[in-house]
Amino acid sequence: MGEKLGHEDVNPVDPHQPKRIATVISNAATSSSTGWPVGFWWSELTHTFHLFVERGYEIEVFSPNGGRCEADPMSDPRDESRWSAGDLISMGFIHTPEYARLVEETRPAREIELDRFDAIVVAGGQGPMFTFEQARDLHEKFVAFYEAGKVTAALCHGTALLRYAKLKDGTPLVRGKIFTGFSNMEEDDADAKTWEMGALPRGEHIMPWRIEDEVKKLGGIFTQGGLWRGYAVRDGNLITGQQQFSGREVGRLVVEALGG
């Protein structure tokens, strides 16, 4: 997706050599915890995408297996729950045919070319918690970007990837690194909301494990910006975002790391 549709002159550093971003979203799956259909979260794709497009960047969309991807229903502004009804950026993306086609026709992660892209950005949603463990091509690509010194970013449940990403010497990529991701307090709040809605029996949990707990066990240093607050952190070339409200924050750190 190389054509810039916005008209704002943001004076990119070099318009003749635009930055290139490999964005990764989850393939569709069924939650082993709830039985619900799960996938990627719209705003975590679209809010970074929008910011990158306005900078004149080129973006390609991948998934672990390639092909058509599905979003978590409650992330869709058109969903009857109206959970994301105010997300006009995602609504605009969904109704722009050439953008929507990127989700219909994702390329498999094994085709991400390290030399072609300046950064990799992994979006979340519920899907990664059930699809990323087996996504070994994605593990390898994410680590390759990191070890090459390129910008390596993930947000929300996309940071589940940090549980599996290991450097060539077997060390967890996240060891000794400051990171963020979907926090325990947000998992608690999300569980409570589903219990109140009657969508899940009280005491049952949406997620089978928790990012904050499991990635900390690997030596990561967890930080967060507060309940449902947009927040992202950069440690060297690793950039992580807390949850679905953190797309803009992740995007800004990526732009900053790329030099504008």
Secondary structure, DSSP 4 states (H G I P E B T S, - for coil): ------------S-TTS--EEEEE-PPPEE-TTT--EE-B-HHHHHHHHHHHHHTT-EEEEEESS-B---B-GGGSTTSTT-TTTT-HHHHHHHT-HHHHHHHHTBEEGGG--TTT-SEEEE--SSTHHHHSTT-HHHHHHHHHHHHTT-EEEEEGGGGGGGGT-B-TTS-BTTTT-EE--S-HHHHHHHHHHHHHHTSS-TT--SSSS-HHHHHHHTT-EE---STT---EEEETTEEEE-STT-HHHHHHHHHHHHT-
